[in-house]
Amino acid sequence: MLAIDLSKVVAGFNDPVHDSQRVFRDSLQALSHPGDVVELVPNAAIPNEAQPSAAALLLALLDADSRLWLSPTIAASDAAHWIVFHTNCTLVDNPSLADFAWINSFGEMPDLTNFNQGTDEYPELSTTCLVNVAGFVNESNSGQTITLQGPGILEKSQLCLKEISDAHVENLLIQWRANNEQFPKGVDVFLCGSHEIAGLPRTTKLSLTESTIPNKG
């Protein structure tokens, strides 16, 4: 159990009820329209080490019954004290026990199969993962572009990630295919830029957009 250091805790939402409701609506929009980048303004005091959009999402989604897993960088930061103080959630060391996971980067992302996958009868019990990213860009030549297909998407959509390595993109796509194969089980993911989010529900298919595939010829 984390012994909260109050010197590391800053304020939460300016208007807890309305700000939580607004952020929750933003999260639903992101998951309902995979690939759409949804602006998320925290309206909260955020620890310096925390990605503002991810911090605001967790502030809205967590409560005293929630179990949260933190990747190492976040677990060692003021953000851990802040989120536990404001939500009274329980931190867990085992990702398979987590309702939510806050992951500082793709470099700190464990294999998604380590998280709670839910069951065929209760797939909603799986872990929801929040992964911090550098951000999103509009032009494919400025980052890695991923094509998304599935429910909530008209034919296909594209999501261009800023400052992500080829290795991390490849790992994400490999893990995501395995995640798809478990349906209805599997995790859902929010990609969290500074003040914007994109949702990746388990039903979404991901592939590397052809124009961004390196030429190996």
N, C-alpha and C positions, 0 to 999 in steps of 0.2 A: 504494500500500500504506500502511495506517495504521501510523504509528510509535506503538506503545502507550506511554502514559504511566501507569506503575504507580501513581502517586499518585492516579489516577482510578479505580482498580480496587478494588472491595470483594469480599468472599468470595462464593462461589457456593452451591450446595446444601449444606445441613447434612449430608446423607447422599446423596452423588451417585448411587449405584446405585439405591437404593429410591425416592428422590425423583424421579429421572428416569423410572422405571417408572411411578410413580403419575401424574405429569403426562402421560405418554404415554397412559395409559389414559383420563385425563380428555379428552384431545384426540380420541381415538377415539369416546368417548361423545358428544361435542358434534357431530362430523361424522355419526355414525350416527343421531342424533335431532335434525335441524335445528329450530331454534326453541327447544329446551330450553336454559335457562340453567344451566350447570354450574359449581358452585363450584370454584375452583382456588386452593388455599393454597400460596404459593410455597415456604415452608421454605428460604428463601435470603436472603442479604443482597442487596438490590436498589439500584442507583443511584437517587438522589433524583429524577432526571429521567425515570426509566423507569416505565411502567405495569407493576405487579408481575405480573399474569397473563401479559402478552405476554412479558415478560422470562423468566419461568419456562418458558413454552412453548418459546421459542427455545433456552434452556439445555438442554432435554430433546431437542429435535429436530435441532439443528445438530451437525455434526462437521467434521473437517478437510477433507472433500470437498465441503462445502456452500458455496454462493455466496449472499451476503446483500446485498440492496439496502436502504438506509436513506433515509427521507424526510429533508428538510433539517434539521429541528429535532433529530431523533435523531442524525443524522450529526455534528452539532456539539456533542453532549453527551457526558458521561462514559459513558453507556450504550454508545456505540460501542466505546470502549476495553475496557469490561467484557465485552461479549459476544465480542469477538475473542479476548481473553485466555483466557476460560474454554472456548471451543469450538474455537479455532484455525481458524474459518471464514475465508473470503475475502470481503472487501467488494468490490462491483462498482458502478461508476457507471452502467452501462447496465442498466435494469430487464429488458430482454429476455434477459439472461444470468443472471438470478437464479433460484435454487431457492426462496428465501424472500424476503419483503419485510416490513419493519417500518415501518408508516406511522403517524405521530403523530396524525393526525386525518383526517376526511373532507375537510377543507380542503387537506390536503397529499397527497391520494390522486391519483395520475396516472390517466389513462385506463387501464382494466384491459387494454386491447389492447396497451399498451406492454410488458406482461410476457410472459414465455415462455408460450405457449399450449399447448405440447406438440404432438404430431402424432397423426394418426389411428392410427398403429401403436403409438405410445408416449405416450398422453395423460397418464400419470403424471409425465412430465417437466416439466409446467407449473409455474409459480410458485404457491406457497402464500402468501397475503397475510394478515398480521396487522394489523388496523386498531384503534387505540386509540379507545374511545368513553367517554363520560361515565358510562355505566352502563345498567342496565335497570330498569324499573319495572313494577308489576303492573297499574296502572290506565291505560287509554288516555287519560284526560283529563290525565295527567301527562306525556305525551310522544307521540311519533309511533309509531303501531302499524302494523306490517307483517304481512300475512298470508302464510304459507308453505304451499306444497303440493308434493308430490313424494315420492320414495322415502324411507322412514324416518318418514313422517308419516301418521297415521291421519286421512284426509280433509283436515284443515287444522290449522295451529297459528298462534299469534300471538306476535309479539315486539315489545315496546314499548321503544323507545330513548329514553333520557333526554337532554334538552338537545341535540337535533339540529334544525337549521334545515330549513324546508320545501325550500329549494334543494338542500341536501345529500341529503335523502331522494329528491327527484325525480331528481337526478343518479345516485344509487345504483340506482334502479329502471330508469332508461334504460340504464345500463351493464350491469346484470344481465340484462336481456332480450337484449342483444347477446351476453353471455357464454353464456346458455342456447343460443342459436342455433348456437354453434360445437361443441356436443357431438358426439363425446366429448372434443374439445379444450376448453380454457377453464381459468380459475383457480378455486381453492377459497379461501374466506375464513374467517378467525376474527375475530369481533368481540370485543374484549378490554376488559372493564371492569376496575376495580381488582383485584378478587379473584374474577372470574367471567368465563366465556367463552360464546359461542354460535357454532355452526358453520354456515356457508353453503356446502355443497358445490355444485358446478356444476350438479347435477341438480335443484336446488330452484328452484321458481318463486316469485317475489316480487310482491306487489301491495300497494298502500296500502289498509289496512282502511277500509271504507266509512264508518264512523262518524268517522274522522279526516280525511276529505277535506274541505278548506275549502269552504264554501258560497259559490259565486261568483254566485249568482242575485241 
